[in-house]
Amino acid sequence: MKETNPKAVRPEIVIFTTYPPRECGIATYTQDLIVALQNKFKKTFRIKICALELSTKKHIYSKEVAYVLQTDNPASYNEVALKIKQNPNIEIVVIQHEFGLFRNFESNLLACITQINKPLLVVFHTVLPKPNEAIKHLVKNINNIAQGIIVMTQTSSEILKSDYGIDKSKIDVIPHGTHLVTHLNKSVLKEKYHLGDRKILATFGLISSGKGIETTINALRLIVKRYPNVLFLIIGKTHPAVVKEEGEQYRETLKAKIIALHLQENVLFMNEYLPLNTLLEYLQLTDIYLFTSKDRNQAVSGTFSYALSCGCPIISTPIPHAIEVLQQETGVIVDFENHKQLARKVIQLLEDEELCATISTNAIHKMAPTAWENTAIAHAFVFEKITKNRLCFKYKMPKINLNHLQRLTTDYGMIQFCNINQPDIGSGYTLDDNARALVAICQHYRSYKNKSDLAYITLYFNFIKNSWIDKGSFLNYLDEGKNFTDQNNETNLSDSNGRAIWALGYLISNTDILPKELILQAKAVLQLALSNVMDIHSPRAMAFIIKGIYYSNQPEEKPSYTDLTKHLADKLVQMYKHESKVKWQWYESYLTYGNSILPEAMLCAYLTLGTKAYKEIACTSFDFLLSEIFSENSIKVISNKGWLHKDADRKKEIIGGEQPIDVAYTILALSKFYDTFKNEDYKQKMEIAFHWFLGKNHLNQIVYNPCTGGCYDGLEEFNINLNQGAESTVSYLMARMTLEENRKKRRLNNLKTQKSSRIKSLKINPQKQIEFIRAYNTQ
């Protein structure tokens, strides 16, 4: 996606849709989509709403509603079309289409969108199979006017192609969006909502007879014989259209059935429109979610999607959405209106906790690509396509969120792995993770001076200090009981020792803001660590040590450990000279992991000693690496599924196996090179690399989870690894803080330039010059 021009008038996107406060599934869908687009992209466009309502039912809307279309008023179609047509800033019109919204006024809708004469995108929330001639004619006419069509399932796409004859090139499948959740503890949530040890069944949404809730109530009579503590939650108000036509007749029928079957203690009506956070918590505490729709033509369900993303084991009737998603132990399908079959399946799941856990985990993985953030990215690509790239998108920087880092940290250190976003204490601790965490939290403290960071800085430093052993090195692996494991005897620990030295050096570089006693301890540990590294041969270990020495020298006027820096840098030079050729400017015969730290270390050696050969090799090798991992507007780091060898065929590209740590190390190196040489290309590549976390990758999916503050463990060929372990989470934070520091430096430099220019302009008036300097210094 191209970058936007901040000085240009922002283009507008107008969405025809029902919209809150109107209570409707499409209204909620559109509101969630808009929030996601605005959170994902930085001032790229303005979104305006054309609210759909009946002339007899008017609403008071929020400011984003710029137009109102009374769908039962022919004149309103003409008025709205004329206003939109005359606005030159409108680039796209999007219609959230449901057949019932325009019933008996379909010809007016067609005339309206024809008159508008803007690029048109239609989102079909329902696609009817085997349509009658009237419906088929309507959909084909809409297709003739529209530049693009979005549906939410592959099934709907196939129906459009086979039953309506629509060209597949015009159709994009973007699943119904879902909310990212933190996956809280089920028992804790049950206590919070006073549900104790009850087994919870649930359904939610606007209630109508089409939801088939009576099927569950009939099944409940059988279920409670085996599980008398079951409670069925019916969450949601009656659909407003139903209330208008028949009042609460359906709800009253359900209540009468409950009384007749003596199930009053096993059913709870929650007749309200719950706030989103509360709803998501109720779904997370649900043991089994029941979707019993009787509508054979219902293409997709937002309630169904939300339940899956919350990890609910789900039992559903076979609507197309369910058939498509609930495969390979992701859920259970039952026949329409078959209460006995439903009862058997509920009992089966209640009796098999392991199966429920498997279904829950599979559902979370299945629904990850449908997070609203990913849905927003997918829509942005469609917007670009139908406007022929007239819209220029720029990703918005997420707020810094330390929640997951803090959850990963015990009173001893940072836990190594996670099961999705739940820390796995059984995985133990590593020196590697705690060293990187020390760097990241020092970065955060330097930027924000948050006093709570000091506790974490001390904790991670103590972990490093306690990992030192009398034999003259650090050990890397500890179990949950804080004991060193046998893995330390089976693994080369040179790189881990190097990382520890880098972290200690970085800690010492913050002498001006950290407690003196902490700095003295860090210097003492660093001195011990550097006493036994002359014979290290791992290039990355040597690079980390050079970086550690470089940072430890930042507070000092006279560099220390220069002989050691020279010794290690010369080793890297020899490796480079031995392996490099015209088309292979590198230190080894292959590119593996953490490649960026090698040229960055050579640059640090140059900045420490001033040796020109170090500078030349640093720049040449770094530019070679960048040429291998960057395209025009994206990064693809070396895959851990197969390293890139010197003589390898570059055309045989390996997809997947990309790790957050490699992207982060690249950003750190780009920042150091930019600070040194002020080459704008380095700065631009920093932004491009960071966008990898935000969705600019081959899957077009987020790798950073803004809900938890965690980072997913890897980008694979067809999926994201959803585990949010220490390495990936800290890597993201290091990258995020590096960009933050870089932007603050640029703002400060701009202020200094403005100050200098202003002082010069005031040089003829000394008094005004003094007043300006005082005002500037208070900023």
Secondary structure, DSSP 8 states (H G I E B T S, - for coil): -----TTS---EEEEEE--TTS--HHHHHHHHHHHHHHHHBSS--EEEEEEEE-TTS-----TTEEEEEETT-HHHHHHHHHHHHT-TTEEEEEEEE-GGGGTT-HHHHHHHHHHH-S-EEEEES---SS--HHHHHHHHHHHHH-SEEEESSHHHHHHHHHHH---GGGEEE----B-------HHHHHHHTT-TT-EEEEEESSB-GGG-HHHHHHHHHHHHHH-TTEEEEEES-B-HHHHHHHTTHHHHHHHHHHHHTT-GGGEEEE-S---HHHHHHHHHH-SEEEE----TT----HHHHHHHHTT--EEE---HHHHHHS-SSS-EE--TT-HHHHHHHHHHHHT-HHHHHHHHHHHHHHHGGGBHHHHHHHHHHHHHHHTTS-S---B-------HHHHHHB-SS-BEEEEETTEEEEEEEEEHHHHHHHHHHHHHHHHHH--THHHHHHHHHHHHHHHTEETTTEE--EE-TTS-B-THHHHS--HHHHHHHHHHHHHHHTTTTTS-HHHHHHHHHHHHHHGGG-TT---HHHHHHHHHHHHHHTTT-SS--SHHHHHHHHHHHHHHHHHH-BTTB-SSSSEE-SSTTHHHHHHHHHHHHH--HHHHHHHHHHHHHHHHHHB-SS-B----TTS-EETT--TTS---S-B-HHHHHHHHHHHHHHHHHH--HHHHHHHHHHHHHHHT-STT---SEETTTTEE-SEE-SSSEE----HHHHHHHHHHHHHHHHHHHHHHHHHHHHHHHHHHHHTTT-HHHHHHHHHHHHT-
